[in-house]
């Protein structure tokens, strides 16, 4: 498969065209999205086109143009996709953001990106306006419209954009922020081509996807590259109905009920969701053909459970926001080795390199590196040329993850060479959490690490030094609420450890390794 593979990416490319326009012209009544509400909604490709044309025209009339960033602060629903498509039609850059982000996290990302417009859920609009002075804010909320049509719905029903901006495969399209271990979060800028870079792995991991009758769904937030690019956008590209539904809190029984009721054949389920679902009884009428999962290694017992209880394999894949879906372990087209990450996906050159950029021998630890250029690889970090130069070195994107390789070429994860925490499918950088903790007047030092957790892979733990004489009553809940409000609920430490001091290097850097 690798020898026979060749990329076929058009020079002129726009994601709005390949994910909506071409389907709307050929089959305008074809179902694109089924949203499970309340209220329930069915969106055809014709409706997606009309709504994104109207929104694009509204944004253009308010000054949004090629290269501007359009932030999308909305929970999973069809209007999220309309916002992405509208941005693409203007040659603008869509910027998905978690609605769970606190004020500090939002303030930094909106300021760093210089977002020209924000499309926002009504229930988080007040939080947005507390941190952002974007000239264009369109809300899906009805409260500000006195019970009438929301500002976003009005924008979507506007007279359509006369003509979409023409873009190339190399023009920027999407920016997703990722947390690192030092300094501020980084905006990962991707080109229109990066959807094509995801497709070889999608076709493998989703067992011959697409096929007639396929239906896709993921509970993962579309603000995360996993939710957006491991299911949502590929479904639109292939013309496969996409199920949209947001769980206020993931519930395994409700997830199984949705899978059965909507006859979902293909799903992206993060490892934490799978571990929770294993504790529930699956219904007998599932239609699943394949499950894709990534972010954390799955054990043989979970893989066997899926084959036996769900009647389908869990196919694993590996990647980062900077270069996603480059390694996979899939039933059928390749040998499976439980515990192994798998093999490089056709179209991607992946190697284990030592410090001097020489390939390691089988059994030796090396850093996972992806050969540049690659369609799935980022263009650059936003406003961070030094970080980009450190990430892509001598023609290789260095992931920062360490592995060994078997004589048969299988990658086996070894460790991270940084301090990223992998929890419930999210890659969490400690710095934002530490900064939030240190805004408390009683906190003098803070360090955040991940510790093993049977459900989440790792749990976030904060080690905190308080000023002398500080009141420690309810301090754990106070600091957890502080992180929740300033950063995000999914980054709240599950444990606060009070310490007299923290281990440090001679240059004053905290030794997170020692804390772990």
C-alpha positions in Angstrom: 0.0 0.0 0.0 2.8 2.4 0.8 4.6 1.7 -2.4 1.5 2.2 -4.5 0.3 5.3 -2.8 0.5 8.8 -4.4 -0.9 12.1 -3.3 -3.5 13.7 -5.6 -4.1 17.1 -4.2 -5.4 19.9 -6.5 -3.3 23.0 -6.7 -6.4 25.2 -6.4 -8.2 24.0 -3.3 -10.7 25.4 -0.9 -12.2 23.3 1.9 -15.6 25.0 1.5 -15.7 23.7 -2.1 -14.7 20.1 -1.4 -16.7 19.8 1.8 -19.9 21.5 0.7 -20.1 23.3 -2.7 -19.6 20.3 -4.9 -22.1 18.2 -3.0 -24.6 21.1 -3.0 -24.4 21.5 -6.7 -24.7 17.7 -7.5 -27.1 16.7 -4.7 -28.5 19.7 -2.8 -30.9 17.5 -0.8 -28.3 15.1 0.3 -28.2 14.9 4.1 -25.0 16.5 5.5 -25.7 16.7 9.3 -28.3 15.3 11.6 -28.3 17.2 14.9 -29.7 15.6 18.0 -31.1 18.4 20.0 -33.2 19.7 21.4 -34.2 20.8 18.9 -33.5 18.1 16.4 -32.4 19.4 13.0 -31.5 17.9 9.6 -29.2 19.9 7.4 -28.7 19.2 3.7 -25.7 20.2 1.7 -27.9 22.8 0.0 -28.8 24.3 3.3 -25.2 24.3 4.5 -24.3 26.2 1.3 -27.0 28.7 1.6 -26.3 29.4 5.3 -22.5 29.7 4.8 -23.0 31.9 1.7 -25.2 34.3 3.9 -22.8 34.2 6.8 -19.8 34.8 4.5 -21.6 37.8 2.9 -22.3 39.2 6.4 -18.8 38.8 7.6 -17.4 40.4 4.4 -19.8 43.4 4.8 -18.3 43.9 8.2 -14.8 43.9 7.0 -13.6 40.3 7.2 -11.3 39.5 4.4 -8.6 37.0 3.2 -6.2 36.0 6.0 -8.4 37.4 8.8 -9.0 35.0 11.7 -12.6 34.0 12.5 -12.9 32.5 16.0 -15.6 29.9 16.5 -16.7 29.6 20.2 -19.5 27.1 19.9 -20.4 23.7 21.1 -20.9 20.8 18.6 -23.9 21.7 16.3 -24.3 22.3 12.6 -23.7 26.1 12.9 -20.1 25.4 13.8 -19.6 23.8 10.3 -21.4 26.8 8.7 -19.0 29.1 10.4 -16.0 27.2 9.2 -17.3 27.1 5.6 -18.1 30.8 5.7 -14.5 31.6 6.8 -13.1 29.4 4.0 -15.2 31.1 1.4 -13.6 34.4 2.3 -10.1 33.0 2.3 -10.1 33.7 6.1 -8.7 31.4 8.8 -11.2 29.6 11.1 -10.1 29.4 14.7 -12.0 26.8 16.8 -12.1 27.4 20.5 -13.5 25.4 23.4 -16.6 26.8 25.1 -15.2 25.5 28.3 -12.2 27.9 28.1 -12.0 30.4 31.0 -11.5 34.1 30.6 -7.7 34.0 30.7 -7.4 31.2 28.1 -9.8 33.0 25.8 -8.2 36.4 26.3 -4.8 35.1 25.3 -5.9 33.1 22.2 -8.1 35.9 20.9 -5.4 38.5 21.4 -2.6 36.4 20.0 -4.6 35.5 17.0 -5.9 39.0 16.4 -9.3 37.5 15.7 -11.4 39.9 13.5 -14.7 38.1 14.2 -16.1 35.7 16.7 -19.1 33.4 16.2 -20.3 32.5 19.7 -22.9 30.4 21.6 -25.4 32.6 23.4 -24.7 31.0 26.7 -21.0 32.0 26.7 -21.4 35.4 25.0 -21.0 37.3 28.3 -17.7 35.5 29.0 -16.5 36.4 25.5 -17.4 40.1 25.9 -15.6 40.3 29.2 -12.3 39.4 27.4 -12.6 40.5 23.8 -13.2 43.6 21.8 -13.5 41.9 18.4 -15.3 44.2 15.9 -17.6 41.4 14.7 -19.4 39.2 17.2 -22.3 37.1 16.0 -24.2 35.2 18.7 -26.4 32.1 18.3 -28.3 33.3 21.5 -31.9 34.4 21.4 -31.9 36.5 24.6 -30.3 39.5 22.9 -32.8 39.4 20.0 -35.9 39.6 22.4 -37.1 36.1 21.5 -36.7 36.6 17.7 -34.1 35.4 15.3 -30.6 35.3 16.7 -27.9 37.5 15.2 -26.2 34.4 13.8 -29.4 33.1 12.2 -30.0 36.6 10.7 -26.5 36.6 9.3 -26.9 33.1 7.8 -30.1 34.1 6.0 -28.5 37.2 4.4 -28.2 37.7 0.6 -25.5 35.2 -0.5 -21.9 36.0 -1.1 -21.5 36.7 -4.8 -18.3 34.9 -5.3 -16.0 32.9 -3.0 -12.3 33.8 -2.8 -10.1 31.4 -4.7 -7.4 29.7 -2.7 -4.6 27.2 -3.3 -3.8 24.1 -1.3 -1.0 26.0 0.4 -3.1 28.9 1.6 -3.9 29.0 5.4 -7.3 27.7 6.4 -7.5 26.6 10.0 -5.6 27.5 13.2 -5.9 25.3 16.3 -4.1 26.3 19.6 -2.1 23.6 21.3 -0.6 23.8 24.8 3.1 23.2 25.2 5.1 22.8 28.3 6.9 26.1 28.4 5.6 29.6 27.6 2.3 30.5 26.1 0.0 28.2 23.9 0.9 28.0 20.3 -1.4 28.6 17.3 -0.9 25.8 14.8 -1.6 27.1 11.3 -2.8 24.6 8.7 -3.4 24.9 5.0 -6.4 23.8 3.0 -4.5 20.7 2.0 -4.4 19.3 5.5 -7.8 17.7 5.2 -6.4 15.6 2.3 -3.5 14.6 4.7 -6.0 13.0 7.0 -7.8 10.9 4.5 -5.4 7.9 4.0 -5.6 7.2 7.8 -9.4 7.8 7.8 -9.9 5.2 5.1 -7.8 2.7 6.9 -8.9 3.2 10.5 -12.6 3.4 9.5 -12.4 0.1 7.7 -12.8 1.1 4.0 -14.6 4.4 4.8 -16.7 5.6 3.0 -19.2 2.9 2.0 -22.9 3.3 1.0 -25.0 3.7 4.1 -22.2 4.9 6.3 -23.0 7.3 9.2 -20.3 9.1 11.3 -20.3 10.4 14.8 -17.9 11.5 17.5 -18.5 12.8 21.0 -15.2 14.7 20.8 -15.5 18.5 20.7 -15.1 19.9 17.2 -12.8 22.6 18.7 -10.2 19.8 19.1 -8.4 18.5 16.0 -9.6 15.0 16.8 -13.2 15.9 16.7 -13.0 18.2 13.7 -10.5 16.4 11.5 -10.8 12.7 12.6 -14.6 12.7 11.8 -16.5 15.9 11.1 -14.7 17.3 8.1 -14.0 13.9 6.5 -17.7 13.1 6.7 -18.6 16.3 4.8 -15.8 15.6 2.3 -17.1 12.1 1.6 -20.8 13.0 1.6 -21.5 10.8 4.7 -24.2 11.9 7.1 -22.6 13.3 10.3 -24.4 13.0 13.6 -24.1 16.1 15.8 -24.8 16.0 19.5 -23.3 17.5 22.6 -23.4 15.7 25.9 -23.3 18.1 28.8 -21.3 15.3 30.5 -20.4 12.1 28.6 -22.7 9.2 29.5 -21.8 5.7 28.2 -25.4 4.5 28.2 -26.6 7.6 26.3 -23.6 7.2 23.9 -24.6 3.6 23.2 -28.3 4.6 22.7 -27.3 7.3 20.2 -25.0 4.8 18.3 -27.8 2.3 18.0 -30.7 4.8 17.3 -28.8 6.7 14.6 -27.3 3.5 13.1 -23.8 4.9 13.3 -21.3 2.8 11.3 -18.1 4.7 12.0 -17.1 6.6 15.1 -14.1 8.4 16.6 -14.1 7.6 20.3 -11.3 8.9 22.6 -9.8 6.3 24.9 -11.5 7.7 28.0 -14.9 7.4 26.4 -14.1 3.8 25.4 -13.1 2.9 29.0 -16.3 4.3 30.3 -18.4 2.5 27.7 -16.8 -0.8 28.6 -18.4 -0.5 32.0 -21.9 -0.3 30.4 -23.9 -2.9 28.6 -23.9 -2.3 24.8 -27.2 -2.7 22.9 -27.7 -5.7 20.6 -28.6 -3.6 17.6 -25.4 -1.6 16.9 -24.4 -1.0 13.3 -20.8 -0.2 14.0 -18.2 -1.3 11.4 -15.1 0.4 12.9 -14.1 2.7 15.7 -11.1 5.0 15.5 -9.3 6.1 18.6 -6.1 8.1 19.4 -4.3 10.1 21.9 -3.4 7.3 24.3 -2.4 3.6 24.0 -5.2 1.0 24.4 -4.6 -2.3 26.0 -5.3 -5.7 24.4 -8.2 -6.2 26.8 -10.0 -3.2 25.4 -9.3 -4.2 21.8 -10.7 -7.7 22.5 -13.8 -6.3 24.3 -14.7 -4.2 21.2 -14.4 -7.1 18.8 -16.4 -9.4 21.1 -19.0 -7.1 22.6 -19.4 -4.4 19.8 -18.7 -6.6 16.8 -16.1 -4.2 15.4 -12.4 -3.4 15.8 -10.9 -0.3 17.5 -8.3 1.0 15.1 -5.7 3.2 16.7 -3.8 6.1 15.3 -1.2 8.6 16.3 -0.5 12.2 15.6 -0.3 15.7 16.9 -2.1 19.0 16.2 1.0 19.9 14.1 0.9 16.6 12.1 -2.1 14.4 12.7 -2.8 10.7 11.8 0.6 9.7 10.6 0.8 6.3 12.3 -2.0 3.7 12.6 -2.7 0.2 13.9 -5.7 -1.3 12.0 -7.3 -4.7 11.8 -7.2 -6.1 8.3 -4.6 -4.2 6.2 -1.7 -4.6 8.7 -0.6 -6.9 11.5 -1.8 -5.8 15.0 0.6 -5.9 17.9 -1.2 -5.1 21.1 0.5 -2.2 22.8 2.1 -1.0 19.6 1.3 2.3 17.9 1.4 0.6 14.5 3.0 1.5 11.2 3.4 4.7 9.2 0.2 5.5 7.2 0.7 5.5 3.4 1.7 8.9 2.2 3.6 9.8 5.4 7.3 9.2 6.0 7.9 8.6 9.7 11.2 7.7 11.3 12.8 7.4 14.7 15.8 9.7 14.9 18.5 10.1 17.5 20.0 13.5 18.6 22.2 13.7 15.5 19.3 13.1 13.2 20.5 9.5 12.4 17.9 6.7 12.3 17.9 4.5 15.4 18.3 0.7 15.1 15.4 -1.6 16.1 15.0 -1.7 19.8 16.8 1.7 20.4 14.9 4.7 21.7 14.4 7.5 19.2 12.2 10.6 18.7 9.2 10.2 16.4 9.8 12.5 13.4 7.7 13.2 10.3 9.4 14.1 7.0 8.6 17.5 5.8 6.8 18.6 3.6 3.7 16.5 4.3 0.1 17.5 3.4 -1.1 17.0 7.0 1.8 19.1 8.5 1.3 22.6 9.8 2.5 25.6 7.9 3.9 27.2 11.0 3.2 28.4 14.5 1.4 31.7 14.6 3.7 34.6 15.6 6.3 32.2 16.8 9.1 31.8 14.2 11.6 30.5 16.8 9.2 27.8 18.0 8.6 26.8 14.3 12.3 26.6 13.7 12.7 24.3 16.8 9.8 22.1 15.7 10.8 21.5 12.1 14.6 20.9 11.9 16.6 19.7 8.9 13.5 18.6 7.0 11.9 16.7 9.9 9.0 17.7 12.2 10.1 16.6 15.7 7.1 15.4 17.7 8.8 15.3 21.1 7.6 11.8 21.6 10.0 8.9 22.1 9.5 5.3 20.8 11.3 2.2 19.8 10.8 0.2 16.6 10.5 -3.5 16.2 12.4 -5.4 13.4 9.1 -5.5 11.5 8.7 -1.7 11.7 6.1 -1.4 14.4 6.4 1.7 16.5 6.1 1.1 20.3 5.6 4.2 22.4 8.3 4.8 25.0 7.9 8.2 26.7 7.5 11.9 26.1 10.6 14.1 26.2 8.5 17.0 27.5 5.9 17.6 30.2 2.7 17.4 28.2 -0.1 15.6 30.2 -2.3 13.2 28.3 -5.7 13.2 30.1 -9.0 12.0 28.7 -7.7 12.3 25.2 -6.5 15.9 25.7 -2.9 17.0 25.5 -2.6 19.4 28.4 0.4 21.8 28.9 1.0 22.6 32.6 2.1 26.2 32.1 -1.4 27.8 31.7 -2.6 25.9 34.8 0.4 27.0 36.8 -0.1 30.6 35.8 -3.7 30.5 36.8 -2.8 29.0 40.2 -0.2 31.7 40.8 -2.8 34.4 40.4 -4.2 33.4 43.9 -2.7 35.8 46.5 -1.7 32.9 48.8 0.2 30.9 46.1 3.9 31.5 45.8 4.9 28.5 43.6 2.9 26.0 41.5 3.9 23.0 39.4 1.5 20.8 37.5 2.2 17.1 36.4 0.3 14.1 35.2 0.1 10.9 37.3 -1.2 7.5 36.1 -5.0 7.2 36.1 -6.9 4.0 35.1 -9.6 5.9 33.2 -8.0 9.1 31.9 -4.5 7.7 31.3 -3.2 10.6 33.4 -4.8 12.8 36.0 -3.7 16.4 36.5 -2.1 17.0 39.8 -0.9 20.5 41.1 1.9 20.9 43.6 1.5 24.2 45.4 3.5 26.2 47.8 1.5 28.7 49.9 2.8 31.9 51.6 3.5 31.6 55.3 0.4 31.9 57.4 -2.0 31.3 54.5 -5.5 29.9 55.3 -5.6 26.3 54.0 -9.3 25.7 54.7 -11.1 24.9 51.4 -7.9 25.8 49.5 -8.2 22.8 47.2 -11.7 23.7 46.0 -10.8 27.3 45.8 -7.8 26.6 43.5 -9.7 24.1 41.4 -12.5 26.7 40.8 -9.8 29.3 39.9 -8.4 27.0 37.2 -11.9 26.2 36.0 -12.8 29.9 35.6 -9.5 31.1 34.2 -8.4 28.2 31.9 -10.8 25.3 31.3 -12.8 22.7 33.1 -10.9 19.8 31.4 -7.7 21.2 32.8 -8.7 21.4 36.5 -6.3 19.5 38.8 -8.0 16.5 40.3 -5.7 16.8 43.3 -3.9 19.8 45.0 -0.8 18.8 46.9 0.4 21.4 49.4 4.2 21.5 49.7 6.8 23.4 51.7 9.0 23.7 48.6 9.4 22.3 45.1 12.4 20.5 43.6 14.4 22.8 41.3 17.5 22.8 39.1 20.5 25.0 40.0 19.1 27.5 37.5 15.7 27.7 39.3 13.6 25.5 36.9 11.1 23.3 38.6 11.8 19.6 38.2 8.4 18.2 37.2 10.0 14.8 36.6 10.9 14.6 40.3 7.3 15.6 41.2 5.9 12.8 39.0 
